[in-house]
Amino acid sequence: MIFSFILASLLYPYGKTQGDSENPVADDGNSPEIAINKSFSFYGKKYNSLFVNNNGVVSFGKYVSEYTPSAFPLKQGIPFVAPFWSDVDNRVSGSISSRQTKDSVLLSRFAADLSRYHVDISFTPVWMFIATWDKVGYYGSASNKVNTFQVVLATDGVISFIMLNYADIQWTTGTENDGDIYTGLGGTPAQAGFDSGDKENYYNIPGSRTDEILNIKKTTNVGEPGRWVFKVDKSIIGVPTPESDCLDE
């Protein structure tokens, strides 16, 4: 019970009560293109709009309806962040919601979180975007298994960070990707990480597209299970070296 509470507390506030907009209830759906009121720098390119895609992806420049996850880098060259790219189906259960915010309390919370992980980086965000997949099921599901996860984008106008938060992961694969109808496991499991779209700068979180991705809420690159944080504006900070341990023991 205590461990579950810790994981849930990693999520930033979300939902209708927070002013979020909800994605359509649709197979392989997405939000409309969302104009963001502060440019987000991603590997030297500035983006002024994005899409929240039902299948666990936030993308820049183009929506992503693909439900079969691929390893990064992608041939298509679409820049996007994938907290949990998989065959989500919110017709089965759950909701996908998002908002951009300049709320001082949330901005301060992000700054405080980051200062615990990177004491050498001075960062005071002026804008954040929060997208949350809340208790979402998988395509073809004949179970009550659901996933809850979140992506947070933050910028001070120059420096940009991505934060991925995982509260509960119970399935990895929809039935169209050969997942089991009852367990949501097997086949081609979910992909997590990000891809800048330039075929050079990307990161696959360990366990992606393997059965181990089911345990992503126990992994981290910042010392808190269920959270991954990356600096992504021009050069990357946060990708573990092959020798480093990204598992919380």
GULUMDREN-381043 format. One record per residue: residue number from 1; residue in three letters; x, y, z of N, C-alpha, C in turn. Coordinates in Angstrom, 3 decimals. Layout:
N
   k   r     n.px     n.py     n.pz    ca.px    ca.py    ca.pz     c.px     c.py     c.pz
 NUM ALA        X        Y        Z        X        Y        Z        X        Y        Z
...
//
This chain:
249
   k   r     n.px     n.py     n.pz    ca.px    ca.py    ca.pz     c.px     c.py     c.pz
   1 MET    0.825   -1.209    0.000    0.000    0.000    0.000    0.863    1.265    0.000
   2 ILE    1.933    1.263    0.809    2.798    2.435    0.865    3.483    2.650   -0.476
   3 PHE    3.976    1.537   -1.099    4.664    1.634   -2.384    3.746    2.190   -3.451
   4 SER    2.474    1.746   -3.483    1.504    2.242   -4.458    1.266    3.728   -4.281
   5 PHE    1.239    4.179   -3.021    1.020    5.596   -2.765    2.175    6.431   -3.296
   6 ILE    3.395    5.929   -3.091    4.571    6.652   -3.573    4.526    6.800   -5.088
   7 LEU    4.179    5.716   -5.782    4.107    5.772   -7.235    3.041    6.754   -7.692
   8 ALA    1.863    6.689   -7.072    0.772    7.567   -7.475    1.141    9.028   -7.250
   9 SER    1.905    9.313   -6.189    2.238   10.684   -5.861    3.208   11.307   -6.864
  10 LEU    3.860   10.501   -7.689    4.742   11.039   -8.709    3.978   11.821   -9.767
  11 LEU    2.731   11.490   -9.980    1.950   12.147  -11.019    1.609   13.579  -10.620
  12 TYR    1.762   14.475  -11.576    1.301   15.844  -11.372   -0.222   15.867  -11.512
  13 PRO   -0.908   16.823  -10.869   -2.379   16.849  -10.912   -2.905   16.843  -12.346
  14 TYR   -3.975   16.105  -12.569   -4.528   15.973  -13.918   -6.034   15.740  -13.841
  15 GLY   -6.679   15.815  -15.002   -8.107   15.516  -15.101   -8.964   16.754  -15.273
  16 LYS  -10.246   16.542  -15.411  -11.184   17.634  -15.657  -11.159   18.684  -14.560
  17 THR  -10.972   18.238  -13.320  -10.962   19.188  -12.206   -9.776   20.141  -12.282
  18 GLN   -8.751   19.771  -13.042   -7.575   20.615  -13.221   -7.648   21.454  -14.499
  19 GLY   -8.752   21.308  -15.237   -8.911   22.054  -16.481   -8.377   21.359  -17.703
  20 ASP   -8.110   20.056  -17.596   -7.606   19.300  -18.746   -8.649   19.202  -19.856
  21 SER   -8.162   19.112  -21.074   -8.992   18.731  -22.217   -8.827   17.237  -22.433
  22 GLU   -9.922   16.564  -22.791   -9.857   15.114  -22.986   -9.830   14.759  -24.462
  23 ASN   -9.039   13.750  -24.789   -9.004   13.221  -26.147  -10.309   12.526  -26.486
  24 PRO  -10.625   12.416  -27.780  -11.808   11.653  -28.176  -11.688   10.198  -27.744
  25 VAL  -12.826    9.590  -27.468  -12.869    8.153  -27.198  -12.894    7.464  -28.562
  26 ALA  -11.736    6.927  -28.956  -11.612    6.379  -30.307  -10.408    5.453  -30.378
  27 ASP  -10.512    4.442  -31.200   -9.373    3.560  -31.441   -8.345    4.313  -32.265
  28 ASP   -7.087    4.347  -31.788   -5.983    5.015  -32.478   -6.258    6.505  -32.712
  29 GLY   -6.963    7.128  -31.789   -7.310    8.532  -31.932   -6.212    9.469  -31.461
  30 ASN   -6.502   10.767  -31.543   -5.540   11.780  -31.111   -6.272   13.080  -30.817
  31 SER   -5.594   13.968  -30.126   -6.131   15.302  -29.900   -6.060   16.098  -31.194
  32 PRO   -6.783   17.217  -31.260   -6.489   18.165  -32.335   -5.072   18.692  -32.160
  33 GLU   -4.518   19.327  -33.171   -3.220   19.965  -32.998   -3.343   21.054  -31.944
  34 ILE   -2.480   21.029  -30.963   -2.556   21.954  -29.838   -1.466   23.005  -29.988
  35 ALA   -1.875   24.267  -30.166   -0.910   25.363  -30.214   -0.414   25.625  -28.798
  36 ILE    0.902   25.598  -28.605    1.445   25.820  -27.272    1.971   27.253  -27.185
  37 ASN    1.796   27.867  -26.012    2.093   29.291  -25.898    3.514   29.594  -25.455
  38 LYS    4.383   28.572  -25.478    5.811   28.772  -25.254    6.551   27.733  -26.088
  39 SER    7.448   28.174  -26.939    8.165   27.236  -27.803    8.907   26.205  -26.966
  40 PHE    8.826   24.953  -27.408    9.537   23.867  -26.741   10.696   23.452  -27.621
  41 SER   11.899   23.592  -27.095   13.105   23.259  -27.853   13.452   21.788  -27.666
  42 PHE   13.557   21.084  -28.790   13.836   19.644  -28.768   14.991   19.391  -29.722
  43 TYR   16.186   19.191  -29.180   17.406   18.998  -29.961   17.626   20.100  -30.986
  44 GLY   17.524   21.338  -30.504   17.863   22.481  -31.337   16.746   22.989  -32.220
  45 LYS   15.640   22.280  -32.289   14.493   22.730  -33.070   13.385   23.178  -32.125
  46 LYS   12.758   24.291  -32.462   11.690   24.812  -31.627   10.335   24.449  -32.209
  47 TYR    9.468   23.967  -31.346    8.132   23.548  -31.757    7.078   24.386  -31.045
  48 ASN    6.045   24.749  -31.812    4.995   25.606  -31.279    3.632   24.924  -31.243
  49 SER    3.619   23.625  -31.539    2.374   22.868  -31.444    2.718   21.396  -31.256
  50 LEU    1.719   20.643  -30.828    1.924   19.213  -30.605    0.591   18.482  -30.660
  51 PHE    0.680   17.167  -30.682   -0.484   16.285  -30.628   -0.330   15.330  -29.446
  52 VAL   -1.435   15.059  -28.786   -1.476   14.002  -27.770   -2.189   12.824  -28.418
  53 ASN   -1.463   11.735  -28.615   -1.998   10.581  -29.329   -2.442    9.503  -28.350
  54 ASN   -3.599    8.913  -28.626   -4.161    7.932  -27.705   -3.211    6.785  -27.401
  55 ASN   -2.380    6.417  -28.376   -1.520    5.248  -28.209   -0.224    5.537  -27.443
  56 GLY   -0.294    6.474  -26.504    0.814    6.688  -25.583    1.959    7.520  -26.096
  57 VAL    1.662    8.498  -26.980    2.703    9.296  -27.623    2.293   10.768  -27.658
  58 VAL    3.239   11.664  -27.380    3.088   13.088  -27.673    4.026   13.399  -28.829
  59 SER    3.481   13.929  -29.928    4.273   14.134  -31.135    4.253   15.592  -31.571
  60 PHE    5.293   15.977  -32.319    5.420   17.335  -32.835    5.302   17.307  -34.351
  61 GLY    4.455   18.170  -34.888    4.358   18.321  -36.337    3.385   17.397  -37.033
  62 LYS    3.137   16.240  -36.457    2.245   15.271  -37.091    1.692   14.334  -36.023
  63 TYR    0.421   13.963  -36.175   -0.150   13.009  -35.220    0.351   11.605  -35.532
  64 VAL    0.264   10.732  -34.545    0.740    9.357  -34.681   -0.408    8.414  -34.373
  65 SER   -0.906    7.719  -35.396   -1.994    6.767  -35.191   -1.491    5.330  -35.113
  66 GLU   -0.200    5.128  -35.401    0.371    3.783  -35.422    0.257    3.133  -34.043
  67 TYR   -0.228    1.906  -34.024   -0.427    1.208  -32.759    0.639    0.139  -32.485
  68 THR    1.488   -0.138  -33.481    2.566   -1.100  -33.281    3.854   -0.352  -32.976
  69 PRO    4.400   -0.469  -31.769    5.593    0.297  -31.410    6.833   -0.206  -32.137
  70 SER    7.687    0.725  -32.528    8.962    0.408  -33.166   10.089    0.966  -32.317
  71 ALA   11.263    0.355  -32.440   12.433    0.865  -31.727   12.895    2.166  -32.362
  72 PHE   13.446    3.062  -31.558   14.011    4.313  -32.054   15.451    4.078  -32.517
  73 PRO   15.923    4.791  -33.566   15.246    5.887  -34.260   14.275    5.382  -35.321
  74 LEU   13.244    6.169  -35.573   12.243    5.802  -36.558   12.644    6.296  -37.950
  75 LYS   12.300    5.528  -38.957   12.595    5.914  -40.332   11.781    7.135  -40.749
  76 GLN   10.580    7.281  -40.160    9.688    8.356  -40.585   10.174    9.741  -40.186
  77 GLY   11.045    9.824  -39.183   11.579   11.118  -38.778   10.581   12.014  -38.080
  78 ILE    9.649   11.431  -37.345    8.677   12.218  -36.589    9.204   12.412  -35.169
  79 PRO    9.409   13.664  -34.739    9.867   13.870  -33.365    8.733   13.601  -32.373
  80 PHE    9.012   12.723  -31.422    7.990   12.507  -30.408    8.530   11.892  -29.134
  81 VAL    7.712   12.011  -28.107    8.001   11.480  -26.777    7.008   10.363  -26.509
  82 ALA    7.508    9.214  -26.071    6.650    8.046  -25.870    6.755    7.552  -24.431
  83 PRO    5.889    8.005  -23.560    5.902    7.427  -22.218    5.556    5.943  -22.229
  84 PHE    4.632    5.540  -23.148    4.263    4.124  -23.236    3.530    3.895  -24.549
  85 TRP    4.309    3.787  -25.633    3.743    3.610  -26.972    3.240    2.172  -27.096
  86 SER    1.929    2.050  -27.231    1.286    0.730  -27.241   -0.118    0.902  -27.803
  87 ASP   -0.840   -0.193  -27.925   -2.174   -0.139  -28.536   -3.235    0.164  -27.478
  88 VAL   -3.233    1.410  -27.020   -4.215    1.871  -26.042   -5.588    1.946  -26.695
  89 ASP   -6.607    1.582  -25.963   -7.976    1.720  -26.459   -8.836    2.284  -25.340
  90 ASN   -9.096    3.595  -25.406   -9.900    4.211  -24.346  -11.395    3.980  -24.536
  91 ARG  -11.765    3.217  -25.563  -13.157    2.741  -25.649  -13.370    1.615  -24.646
  92 VAL  -12.283    0.907  -24.331  -12.349   -0.181  -23.348  -12.459    0.395  -21.949
  93 SER  -11.558    1.319  -21.635  -11.580    1.980  -20.328  -10.608    3.129  -20.329
  94 GLY  -10.807    4.053  -19.403   -9.856    5.114  -19.159  -10.052    6.371  -19.978
  95 SER   -9.169    7.333  -19.731   -9.229    8.617  -20.420   -7.811    9.135  -20.662
  96 ILE   -7.694    9.995  -21.683   -6.431   10.653  -22.003   -6.701   12.149  -21.954
  97 SER   -5.985   12.860  -21.099   -6.253   14.281  -20.930   -4.953   15.061  -20.886
  98 SER   -5.047   16.372  -21.157   -3.835   17.191  -21.204   -4.170   18.661  -21.002
  99 ARG   -3.118   19.411  -20.634   -3.237   20.866  -20.548   -1.843   21.473  -20.516
 100 GLN   -1.759   22.731  -20.929   -0.548   23.495  -20.703   -0.813   24.453  -19.560
 101 THR    0.222   24.782  -18.819    0.004   25.587  -17.628    1.206   26.462  -17.317
 102 LYS    0.923   27.588  -16.677    1.947   28.461  -16.115    1.698   28.658  -14.620
 103 ASP    0.982   27.700  -14.047    0.669   27.759  -12.626    1.950   27.773  -11.792
 104 SER    2.108   28.760  -10.943    3.354   28.932  -10.210    3.634   27.784   -9.249
 105 VAL    2.587   27.181   -8.698    2.775   26.068   -7.773    3.363   24.865   -8.502
 106 LEU    2.818   24.564   -9.669    3.321   23.428  -10.444    4.724   23.692  -10.987
 107 LEU    4.966   24.913  -11.441    6.295   25.255  -11.929    7.334   25.116  -10.815
 108 SER    6.961   25.552   -9.621    7.873   25.427   -8.475    8.095   23.972   -8.104
 109 ARG    7.037   23.176   -8.226    7.180   21.754   -7.929    8.166   21.099   -8.889
 110 PHE    8.057   21.425  -10.169    8.979   20.831  -11.140   10.413   21.266  -10.838
 111 ALA   10.607   22.542  -10.561   11.942   23.043  -10.258   12.522   22.346   -9.039
 112 ALA   11.682   22.130   -8.018   12.140   21.460   -6.806   12.484   20.002   -7.083
 113 ASP   11.643   19.339   -7.878   11.939   17.948   -8.247   13.278   17.865   -8.968
 114 LEU   13.470   18.742   -9.947   14.695   18.692  -10.733   15.928   18.973   -9.875
 115 SER   15.802   19.882   -8.916   16.956   20.237   -8.083   17.415   19.063   -7.232
 116 ARG   16.520   18.122   -6.964   16.911   16.931   -6.205   17.708   15.961   -7.068
 117 TYR   17.462   15.993   -8.382   18.125   15.056   -9.281   19.418   15.622   -9.868
 118 HIS   19.409   16.941  -10.152   20.550   17.574  -10.814   20.880   18.873  -10.073
 119 VAL   21.671   18.761   -9.045   21.983   19.931   -8.215   22.824   20.948   -8.982
 120 ASP   23.452   20.512  -10.058   24.326   21.399  -10.827   23.578   22.176  -11.898
 121 ILE   22.284   21.918  -12.076   21.505   22.607  -13.105   20.552   23.597  -12.449
 122 SER   20.660   24.847  -12.856   19.726   25.873  -12.386   18.607   26.007  -13.407
 123 PHE   17.402   25.685  -13.004   16.284   25.657  -13.959   15.006   26.121  -13.281
 124 THR   14.407   27.181  -13.822   13.129   27.680  -13.337   12.162   27.714  -14.509
 125 PRO   11.291   26.719  -14.645   10.399   26.677  -15.810    9.385   27.814  -15.792
 126 VAL    8.983   28.217  -16.981    7.939   29.246  -17.118    6.691   28.659  -17.770
 127 TRP    6.805   27.386  -18.228    5.682   26.739  -18.936    5.819   25.243  -18.794
 128 MET    4.663   24.579  -18.669    4.642   23.121  -18.618    3.470   22.598  -19.429
 129 PHE    3.646   21.395  -19.960    2.554   20.678  -20.617    2.457   19.309  -19.956
 130 ILE    1.253   18.946  -19.545    1.030   17.694  -18.829    0.004   16.863  -19.596
 131 ALA    0.372   15.652  -19.969   -0.559   14.718  -20.617   -0.588   13.433  -19.807
 132 THR   -1.787   12.926  -19.547   -1.947   11.776  -18.661   -2.894   10.755  -19.275
 133 TRP   -2.452    9.503  -19.251   -3.273    8.366  -19.658   -3.737    7.692  -18.374
 134 ASP   -5.009    7.841  -18.061   -5.528    7.423  -16.764   -6.366    6.156  -16.893
 135 LYS   -5.865    5.070  -16.310   -6.584    3.787  -16.257   -7.043    3.336  -17.646
 136 VAL   -6.130    3.403  -18.612   -6.484    3.036  -19.987   -6.290    1.542  -20.221
 137 GLY   -7.191    0.982  -21.015   -7.119   -0.422  -21.379   -6.434   -0.611  -22.719
 138 TYR   -6.357   -1.862  -23.165   -5.689   -2.183  -24.422   -6.688   -2.712  -25.447
 139 TYR   -6.321   -2.581  -26.717   -7.189   -3.045  -27.801   -7.416   -4.547  -27.685
 140 GLY   -8.685   -4.959  -27.800   -9.043   -6.366  -27.742   -9.134   -6.929  -26.341
 141 SER   -9.095   -6.069  -25.341   -9.054   -6.530  -23.956  -10.310   -7.296  -23.543
 142 ALA  -10.064   -8.404  -22.834  -11.153   -9.139  -22.185  -10.847   -9.214  -20.692
 143 SER  -10.163   -8.172  -20.191   -9.785   -8.128  -18.783  -10.044   -6.730  -18.239
 144 ASN   -9.794   -6.559  -16.952   -9.915   -5.240  -16.345   -8.550   -4.611  -16.084
 145 LYS   -7.524   -5.080  -16.781   -6.180   -4.533  -16.605   -6.079   -3.148  -17.238
 146 VAL   -5.455   -2.216  -16.507   -5.346   -0.835  -16.976   -3.964   -0.276  -16.656
 147 ASN   -3.588    0.763  -17.389   -2.324    1.466  -17.181   -2.582    2.936  -16.887
 148 THR   -1.762    3.521  -16.001   -1.801    4.954  -15.727   -0.384    5.498  -15.791
 149 PHE   -0.175    6.474  -16.693    1.151    7.054  -16.870    1.015    8.481  -17.378
 150 GLN    2.137    9.209  -17.399    2.079   10.654  -17.661    3.388   11.143  -18.271
 151 VAL    3.277   12.165  -19.110    4.447   12.870  -19.602    4.300   14.341  -19.259
 152 VAL    5.402   14.952  -18.820    5.441   16.376  -18.508    6.561   17.012  -19.324
 153 LEU    6.228   18.053  -20.077    7.220   18.854  -20.779    7.361   20.175  -20.029
 154 ALA    8.588   20.652  -19.857    8.808   21.907  -19.147    9.930   22.682  -19.805
 155 THR    9.797   24.012  -19.854   10.834   24.845  -20.442   10.909   26.188  -19.735
 156 ASP   12.109   26.780  -19.735   12.272   28.155  -19.251   12.403   29.115  -20.425
 157 GLY   12.125   28.621  -21.614   12.270   29.408  -22.831   13.521   29.070  -23.599
 158 VAL   14.484   28.433  -22.923   15.741   28.019  -23.552   16.003   26.544  -23.276
 159 ILE   16.035   26.198  -22.005   16.281   24.818  -21.586   14.959   24.056  -21.545
 160 SER   14.971   22.791  -21.995   13.753   21.975  -22.018   14.000   20.638  -21.351
 161 PHE   12.989   20.172  -20.627   13.043   18.875  -19.965   11.809   18.047  -20.303
 162 ILE   12.019   16.740  -20.337   10.942   15.753  -20.431   10.940   14.953  -19.145
 163 MET    9.771   14.784  -18.553    9.603   13.920  -17.386    8.549   12.861  -17.713
 164 LEU    8.860   11.598  -17.444    7.926   10.496  -17.643    7.599    9.891  -16.279
 165 ASN    6.310    9.818  -15.956    5.861    9.292  -14.668    4.971    8.069  -14.867
 166 TYR    5.209    7.039  -14.056    4.445    5.788  -14.166    3.825    5.445  -12.814
 167 ALA    2.492    5.368  -12.790    1.788    5.052  -11.557    1.392    3.586  -11.491
 168 ASP    0.917    3.031  -12.614    0.466    1.642  -12.605    0.526    1.090  -14.020
 169 ILE    1.269    0.019  -14.206    1.391   -0.627  -15.512    1.021   -2.100  -15.348
 170 GLN   -0.121   -2.499  -15.930   -0.634   -3.870  -15.772   -0.631   -4.649  -17.086
 171 TRP   -0.458   -3.961  -18.216   -0.450   -4.644  -19.508    0.596   -3.994  -20.415
 172 THR    0.993   -4.707  -21.473    2.025   -4.199  -22.384    1.631   -4.227  -23.851
 173 THR    0.613   -5.012  -24.208    0.382   -5.310  -25.622   -1.095   -5.492  -25.931
 174 GLY   -1.554   -4.891  -27.045   -2.897   -5.148  -27.536   -2.944   -6.402  -28.382
 175 THR   -4.144   -6.882  -28.667   -4.273   -8.148  -29.381   -3.835   -8.054  -30.845
 176 GLU   -3.890   -6.858  -31.453   -3.430   -6.713  -32.831   -1.916   -6.844  -32.937
 177 ASN   -1.234   -6.693  -31.813    0.218   -6.913  -31.777    0.547   -8.235  -31.096
 178 ASP   -0.417   -9.170  -31.207   -0.264  -10.541  -30.721   -0.224  -10.654  -29.204
 179 GLY   -0.799   -9.678  -28.527   -0.942   -9.783  -27.083   -2.079  -10.718  -26.718
 180 ASP   -2.020  -11.246  -25.520   -3.059  -12.143  -25.053   -4.304  -11.356  -24.676
 181 ILE   -5.459  -11.818  -25.093   -6.713  -11.106  -24.864   -7.017  -10.931  -23.375
 182 TYR   -6.570  -11.887  -22.556   -6.883  -11.856  -21.129   -5.803  -11.194  -20.274
 183 THR   -4.536  -11.305  -20.699   -3.457  -10.772  -19.873   -2.884   -9.453  -20.381
 184 GLY   -3.041   -9.164  -21.672   -2.424   -7.971  -22.237   -0.913   -8.071  -22.301
 185 LEU   -0.391   -9.279  -22.347    1.045   -9.513  -22.376    1.425  -10.306  -23.629
 186 GLY    2.744  -10.357  -23.914    3.232  -11.118  -25.053    3.334  -10.268  -26.306
 187 GLY    3.478  -10.924  -27.449    3.535  -10.229  -28.730    4.638   -9.188  -28.800
 188 THR    4.296   -8.005  -29.331    5.229   -6.881  -29.411    4.880   -5.880  -28.328
 189 PRO    5.605   -5.886  -27.214    5.269   -5.011  -26.087    5.571   -3.536  -26.362
 190 ALA    5.198   -2.697  -25.428    5.288   -1.244  -25.568    6.729   -0.740  -25.681
 191 GLN    6.848    0.435  -26.288    8.108    1.149  -26.423    8.032    2.418  -25.579
 192 ALA    9.118    2.748  -24.875    9.179    3.986  -24.090   10.482    4.708  -24.372
 193 GLY   10.426    6.035  -24.343   11.603    6.851  -24.593   11.257    8.053  -25.433
 194 PHE   12.173    8.473  -26.297   11.899    9.608  -27.171   12.763    9.541  -28.418
 195 ASP   12.319   10.253  -29.456   13.012   10.278  -30.745   12.951   11.710  -31.269
 196 SER   14.116   12.313  -31.526   14.145   13.701  -31.987   13.723   13.844  -33.443
 197 GLY   13.695   12.721  -34.172   13.316   12.771  -35.578   14.473   12.978  -36.528
 198 ASP   15.699   13.155  -35.980   16.845   13.389  -36.863   17.674   12.131  -37.099
 199 LYS   17.190   11.003  -36.584   17.830    9.685  -36.739   19.161    9.571  -35.994
 200 GLU   19.504   10.580  -35.212   20.757   10.553  -34.457   20.538   10.663  -32.951
 201 ASN   19.555   11.426  -32.552   19.326   11.685  -31.138   18.011   11.051  -30.694
 202 TYR   18.129   10.031  -29.868   16.961    9.276  -29.432   17.356    8.459  -28.207
 203 TYR   16.350    7.881  -27.553   16.655    7.011  -26.421   15.545    5.996  -26.230
 204 ASN   15.917    4.734  -26.146   14.994    3.653  -25.839   15.171    3.285  -24.363
 205 ILE   14.149    3.485  -23.560   14.244    3.103  -22.153   14.444    1.590  -22.067
 206 PRO   15.388    1.143  -21.236   15.650   -0.301  -21.125   14.374   -1.097  -20.867
 207 GLY   14.263   -2.228  -21.576   13.077   -3.072  -21.458   12.054   -2.827  -22.549
 208 SER   12.209   -1.717  -23.295   11.254   -1.406  -24.360   11.140   -2.545  -25.360
 209 ARG    9.916   -2.822  -25.755    9.578   -3.858  -26.727   10.013   -5.250  -26.257
 210 THR   10.124   -5.409  -24.949   10.333   -6.727  -24.349    9.351   -6.871  -23.188
 211 ASP    9.257   -8.076  -22.653    8.350   -8.298  -21.528    8.721   -7.452  -20.311
 212 GLU    9.986   -7.010  -20.237   10.453   -6.247  -19.077    9.816   -4.870  -18.965
 213 ILE    9.212   -4.371  -20.051    8.598   -3.046  -19.984    7.436   -3.029  -18.981
 214 LEU    6.918   -4.198  -18.656    5.868   -4.281  -17.632    6.361   -3.731  -16.296
 215 ASN    7.664   -3.749  -16.087    8.245   -3.314  -14.819    8.791   -1.893  -14.868
 216 ILE    8.374   -1.098  -15.841    8.939    0.234  -15.987    8.674    1.104  -14.759
 217 LYS    7.601    0.839  -14.037    7.320    1.657  -12.849    8.314    1.381  -11.719
 218 LYS    9.158    0.378  -11.892   10.197    0.095  -10.902   11.565    0.611  -11.340
 219 THR   11.647    1.224  -12.519   12.922    1.702  -13.042   12.976    3.224  -13.009
 220 THR   14.183    3.762  -13.135   14.363    5.213  -13.046   15.763    5.600  -13.482
 221 ASN   15.940    6.846  -13.858   17.291    7.380  -14.076   17.589    8.517  -13.097
 222 VAL   16.684    8.725  -12.121   16.864    9.827  -11.159   16.733    9.371   -9.715
 223 GLY   16.697    8.057   -9.488   16.655    7.558   -8.121   15.283    7.405   -7.519
 224 GLU   14.222    7.688   -8.284   12.854    7.496   -7.810   12.142    6.522   -8.735
 225 PRO   11.833    5.325   -8.269   11.163    4.348   -9.129    9.883    4.917   -9.741
 226 GLY    9.741    4.702  -11.043    8.560    5.185  -11.741    8.729    6.539  -12.380
 227 ARG    9.940    7.095  -12.361   10.158    8.418  -12.963   11.455    8.434  -13.765
 228 TRP   11.366    9.013  -14.977   12.525    9.253  -15.840   12.515   10.728  -16.235
 229 VAL   13.688   11.370  -16.200   13.797   12.789  -16.524   14.969   13.004  -17.477
 230 PHE   14.734   13.798  -18.532   15.757   14.057  -19.534   15.791   15.544  -19.893
 231 LYS   16.980   16.085  -20.046   17.168   17.412  -20.628   17.368   17.206  -22.121
 232 VAL   16.592   17.910  -22.954   16.565   17.561  -24.379   16.659   18.751  -25.321
 233 ASP   17.020   19.934  -24.841   16.950   21.104  -25.720   18.019   21.090  -26.812
 234 LYS   19.297   20.883  -26.431   20.373   20.828  -27.432   21.222   19.574  -27.274
 235 SER   21.559   19.277  -26.060   22.313   18.055  -25.779   21.620   17.318  -24.650
 236 ILE   21.725   16.025  -24.664   20.954   15.210  -23.740   21.634   15.092  -22.380
 237 ILE   20.837   15.172  -21.339   21.247   14.808  -19.989   20.180   13.867  -19.450
 238 GLY   20.617   12.748  -18.895   19.662   11.824  -18.303   19.703   10.428  -18.856
 239 VAL   20.400   10.235  -19.980   20.516    8.892  -20.540   21.617    8.145  -19.795
 240 PRO   21.295    7.041  -19.147   22.321    6.289  -18.417   23.366    5.713  -19.361
 241 THR   24.592    5.603  -18.891   25.619    4.910  -19.659   25.364    3.416  -19.556
 242 PRO   25.931    2.609  -20.453   25.710    1.164  -20.388   26.101    0.559  -19.047
 243 GLU   27.073    1.196  -18.365   27.531    0.640  -17.092   26.667    1.058  -15.921
 244 SER   25.854    2.125  -16.102   25.095    2.638  -14.961   23.857    1.812  -14.720
 245 ASP   23.359    1.877  -13.524   22.209    1.077  -13.128   20.978    1.954  -13.154
 246 CYS   19.980    1.613  -13.956   18.750    2.390  -14.013   17.624    1.693  -13.259
 247 LEU   17.947    0.675  -12.509   16.942   -0.028  -11.709   17.065    0.382  -10.269
 248 ASP   15.934    0.618   -9.629   15.944    0.919   -8.203   15.940   -0.388   -7.434
 249 GLU   16.939   -0.589   -6.648   17.059   -1.828   -5.885   16.374   -1.716   -4.546
//
